[in-house]
Amino acid sequence: MDHPCNESVLVCVYYGPNGERLIKRGCKIANLMKAPLYILTVDPKPFDELDADKVFHIEQWKEYANSHPTAQFIMKDNESRPVYKVIAEVAREKNITQIILGQTAQSRWEQMTKGSIINALIREIPFVDLHLISVARYIPDEEGIYEKGVRAYLIKDGDHFTLSFNHLKDAEYEGIFFKEANTDFDNGIFRFMKDAETLQVLVKDGIVNELKNVDIQTAMNRVAVEEQ
């Protein structure tokens, strides 16, 4: 494939729900630039010590890479070096000009490197354009079960959390609330970041009883059953 702009795209993914979105963004940019695409993940553990959930994500990323005509998946496991060093090394080897990094991945990798991965990359490879993608403010909802997401907050109230649309001092979490359509009550999904991980929790009558991650499709099925 001819690459007249001499561009190449690197998507850096870490375990979590945003990997697919980052790869799709990378594919879109690579297609527009007619550039090769590389998908990179870094882990300090050897591959054979990874748990089933991490292996599942890796297999998914490989499938995404195989579905793109110029994509290549790169796994750097058993890595003791800082993550930004590994990313910079791959960027030089593959002549990368565009790097896409998710907000969640940056937060997790910052914990591992004890510093801002963005600032470290800027110092290490200043010739590369960096794209930081924020937490998704939409959910896949072809059936129209949820309304458009709005900014909201969770306030600790005893053994549960109360949903608020005002920024108060005692707000513990800030995120996006997706209200169920055709209801006068604050029922739906609240998406936010906790300990560098994106979570989606159920909201019932403006109350979150537990910060337990829920799959969107499971939540949609629950709503559909309740409406029958």
GITAGI-V272772 format. One record per backbone hydrogen bond with DSSP energy under -1.0 kcal/mol. NH is the residue of the N-H (numbers start at 1). CO is the residue of the C=O. E is the energy in kcal/mol with one decimal. If there is no record, write none. Layout:
BEGIN
nh	co	e
NH	CO	E
NH	CO	E
END
This chain:
BEGIN
nh	co	e
6	3	-1.6
9	36	-2.5
10	98	-3.0
11	38	-3.2
12	100	-2.9
13	40	-2.7
22	18	-2.2
23	19	-2.3
24	20	-2.4
25	21	-2.2
26	22	-2.5
27	23	-2.9
28	24	-2.2
29	25	-2.4
30	26	-2.8
31	27	-2.6
32	28	-2.2
33	29	-2.1
35	30	-2.7
37	70	-1.1
38	9	-2.7
39	72	-2.6
40	11	-3.2
41	74	-1.8
43	76	-2.5
49	46	-1.8
50	47	-1.6
55	51	-2.1
56	52	-2.2
57	53	-1.8
58	54	-2.2
59	55	-2.4
60	56	-1.9
61	57	-2.5
62	58	-2.1
63	59	-1.9
64	60	-2.3
65	61	-2.3
66	62	-2.4
67	63	-1.4
68	65	-1.1
71	68	-1.2
72	37	-1.6
74	39	-3.5
76	41	-2.5
78	45	-2.2
79	43	-1.8
86	82	-1.5
87	83	-2.6
88	84	-2.4
89	85	-2.2
90	86	-2.4
91	87	-2.6
92	88	-2.0
93	89	-2.4
94	90	-2.5
96	91	-2.7
97	8	-2.5
98	8	-2.0
99	129	-3.0
100	10	-2.9
101	131	-3.1
103	133	-2.5
106	102	-2.6
107	103	-2.0
108	104	-2.3
109	105	-2.9
110	106	-2.4
111	107	-1.4
112	108	-1.2
113	109	-2.2
114	110	-2.2
120	116	-2.1
121	117	-2.3
122	118	-2.3
123	119	-1.9
124	120	-2.3
125	121	-3.4
128	125	-1.7
129	97	-2.7
131	99	-3.0
133	101	-2.5
144	141	-1.1
147	179	-3.5
150	177	-2.0
152	175	-2.3
153	164	-3.0
154	173	-2.2
155	162	-2.7
157	160	-3.1
160	157	-1.3
161	208	-2.4
162	155	-3.0
163	206	-2.9
164	153	-2.6
168	166	-1.1
171	168	-1.6
172	154	-2.5
173	154	-1.2
175	152	-2.5
176	191	-2.7
177	150	-3.4
178	189	-3.4
180	187	-3.3
181	145	-3.4
187	185	-2.0
188	203	-2.3
189	178	-2.2
190	201	-2.5
191	176	-3.1
192	199	-2.2
194	197	-2.9
197	194	-1.2
199	192	-3.2
201	190	-2.4
203	188	-2.7
204	207	-2.7
206	186	-2.5
207	204	-1.3
208	161	-2.8
212	210	-1.8
214	200	-2.8
219	215	-2.2
220	216	-2.5
221	217	-2.3
222	218	-1.9
223	219	-2.1
224	220	-2.4
225	221	-2.1
226	222	-2.1
227	223	-1.6
END
